[in-house]
Amino acid sequence: MIVRRKLSYEWWYAIHFTAYAGVALAWFHMIPDGNDLHLDVAAADYFRGIYALTLALVLYYRLARPIVRAWRFDMRVNEVVEEGPGVISLRIGGRGLDRLGAKAGQFFFWRFLTKGFWYTQHPFSLSAAPGGDSFRITVKNLGDHSAKFGQIPIGTRVFAEGPFGVFTDDNRVGRKALLIAGGIGITPVRALLEQMDGDLIALYRVVSADEIVFSDELDQIAASRGARVSYVVGDHATREGRELLSPRHLKELVPDIAERDVYICGPVGMIDSIVPNLRRADVPRRHLHVERFAL
């Protein structure tokens, strides 16, 4: 985990591909040159079958399926919008996207077929509830390829794998929900706030006010749906920010917090801090739904 946090997403993704090399090299070690399988024909055929199945699955899920889906749904970048400093939203259109069955809170792996992007894919949550024949994702500049998303041309073809994730309304236990977002973790929370029914409260945790994204949209959604949005601004390193989202502070903000399902999305450090605070605020473990942003 320590090494993972030091690497960019591109390097981490590339390291995963070394697993394919390991599997391929193991073939020569086990089959042609392996003493254990040299005389055992049945065992050798069994391993050949496993390798053939693995190769077929890799070719299907990594090559054939994305190509077929790209042709079927014809996804392309329709709009690029700067939401704030270093934050870009992409509106991605296509045909028949409702057939994908995407839900608010879920994410896709996105690949953009343009210079500098075609060879990498990134997981991004939907930043608006899915509807019609378009999706929206929102990307924050984290210093790798995400810094260049504003340069993606309109009309760029998009490969998308998904949807994935269980950070959805389907797992809610009761009618009351508390949504907590940290930083760019607001993206799936904003989508959930737009789609969820019932008694909803959202807490948006940021270090400084200039980090807030979608404030107008959040306020508008809250007003139209009878929900409440609170912005929790401050640095934990300061005396003033030390108690933000502590068990006592959480109960002040949401007196009936123990009765609510709590959805939390944000950086790993924030999650690791807030989850214990929620438990000390008497939130049952089965009411916690966590999505960690750890790209």
Secondary structure, 3 states (H helix, E strand, C coil): CHHHHHCCHHHHHHHHHHHHHHHHHHHHHHCCCCHHHHCCHHHHHHHHHHHHHHHHHHHHHHHHHHHHHHHHHCCEEEEEEEEECCEEEEEEECCCHHHHCCCCCCEEEEEECCCCCCCCCEEEEECCCCECCEEEEEEECCCCHHHHHHHCCCCCEEEEEEEECCCCHHHCCCCEEEEEEEHHHHHHHHHHHHHCCCEEEEEEEECCHHHCCCHHHHHHHHHHHCCEEEEEECCCCCCCCCCCCCHHHHHHHCCCHHHCEEEEEEEHHHHHHHHHHHHHCCCCHHHEEEEEECC
